[in-house]
């Protein structure tokens, strides 16, 4: 994260390469809700295509819109009080097609996803605000 642009898309938007899949073959999406920032929209043009992360919070509600390019996978960290409060495209994330719950980690529900477009929604833990 040596440049301001990298800090923005890697830090705030959370678009990061996964060391297990060099060249953004595997992607980490780990957004950073900080201070008074209420939304971030960023993209990174990888060799596999455009990766998009757009998050917004309104009070304790969190929305995360993603685009994961073809022939790639991503590990997605969704800030959440618990995994049961997370939805993807309006249905419980645990039942969403192409979404696999992995674990809870540091006040985030962690999911594995394939290429595609996703819309996660959750309730943000009080300590994240």
Buried (B, 14 or more C-beta within 10 A) or exposed (E): EEEEEEEBBBBBBBBBBBEEBEEBBBBBBBBBBEEEEEEBEBBBEBEBBEBBBBBBBEEBEBBBBBBBBEEBBBBBBBBBBEBEBBBBEEEBBBEBEBBEBEEEEEBBBBBBBBBBEBBBBBBBBEEBE
